[in-house]
C-alpha cells in the first residue's frame, strides 16, 4: 500500500529583513533568492540534498549553480508543462509531480482545454483514460482535430452539468463527438432523443407528473428496459445480510460460505420479486433507464405502417376500451418486441399482439377527421364496425391501416400490453385516397434523373 502524501503546507512569505536567511539558486545566470522554508516545502528534494549537506560547499556559500531553463524555473505555464515535469523529476519534487499528473491538457483544433483527472473519470472508461498511463508525456497538450465548441459541451458533461440541446443538428453532432471520445453515459442520454423527453400528465390526482420518452423500437437498448419496481442485482445482491429482516442465525465476518449463501438467497428473492411483478394482474408501466443518473422514463414507442383490428363485441352497452384489439406488426417490429419480452421474462408475442388497448384519452386522426378521447371516437368506430366490419369471434373486427401510432408499453399477467395514445389511420382505400397529397409545384419542376 502506497503511503499518502501529506497535504502541502502554505508557502512562506519571501520578504524578510535578514538577507542571510536567503539561499541563491543561479539558473543559467539568473538569480533566484529563496528561503530555507521554501526549500524545505517539498522535502526531501534536490535542493535539500545540496544546501543541507554539510559536506558540500553550497551548504556554506548558500549559492547553487544550475544549467536549466530559467523561464521554466520562474513560471508555471502551460507552454512549459512538459519541461516542468522533467525538472520536477530532476529536482525530485514529489508533490509537484503528483500535482501535474492530476491534470491533462487537450488541444482541440488550436483551443487548449485543461481537464483534471477527477473530471475525466466521471464518465469512464473513455478515450481520455487510455492516455492516463502516459501522464508525464501528456503535459504537452494532446491534439484532436475536432470541434472546440462541441468539446465545451463534452467538458460540461464530464463536470456533471446538463447540456442544453439547441436543435437536432446540434444533438446529432454532439452524439458523433460522444462516440469519438467513447463517453458511454453521454451516448445513452443523447440516444434517447432528448427533444422527445417530456413530462406526461398524471392519470390520477394524487400521482405526480411522470417523465416519459418516445423512441423508435430500433433505437431501444433492451438491457435498459425495466418494470416499475424492478430490483437490480447490481445494487441489491451485495448488500449486507444484516439488512434482511427475515435472516435467522449469525455468522462471522470471515464465514465465506455463509456470505455466498446470503448472496444466493438474496438473488433468488430478487428474481421472485421481479417474476411476481410482471405476472401481476395489475397493469405495470414498462420503463427505460439508460443511466444511473436518469430517472426511469415511461416508455412510448412510435410504430408506422401497421394494421389495427378494432374489435367491437356488438352489444349495445359494450365498449371498445377493452384489451381485445389486435395489432399486426411488421417483422422488424416484432423482433424488437420479442427482445423486450425476453428482457422482462414476458410471454413471447405473435404476429398479432393479443393485448392492445385504446387509451381513454386517445387522439385519433381517422379518415381525415380528428377525434379526442373515447367519447368522440367510439361512435364512429361503432358505426364503421356495423357497416363494413367482418363478423368474427369475439365480435365485429374493423380493419384500420395506421400510418403512424404512439403506443405506451406496459405489462400485466405475464404479457406485453400496448396502449395506443395517438394514431392516424384510414378505414378503407377510398378514405386513404382522399387524404393523398399532390406533388408540390417545386417538385414538378425537378428535372428527370
PEBELTA-V46746 format. One record per helix or strand of 2 or more residues. SS is the DSSP state (hx for helix, st for strand). FROM is the first residue (numbers start at 1). TO is the last residue. If there is no record, write none. Layout:
# PEBELTA-V46746
ss: (SS:SS)
from: (FROM:FROM)
to: (TO:TO)
This chain:
# PEBELTA-V46746
ss: (hx:st:st:hx:hx:hx:st:hx:hx:hx:st:st:hx:hx:hx:st:hx:hx:hx:hx:st:st:hx:hx:st:hx:hx:hx:st:st:st:hx:st:st:hx:st:st:st:hx:hx)
from: (19:22:30:36:46:57:63:70:78:94:103:111:117:128:137:142:148:168:184:194:198:210:217:222:225:233:241:256:284:297:324:331:352:369:373:390:395:415:429:441)
to: (21:27:35:39:51:61:66:74:90:100:108:116:123:134:139:144:158:180:191:196:200:216:219:224:227:236:243:279:288:312:328:344:366:372:388:392:412:426:435:444)
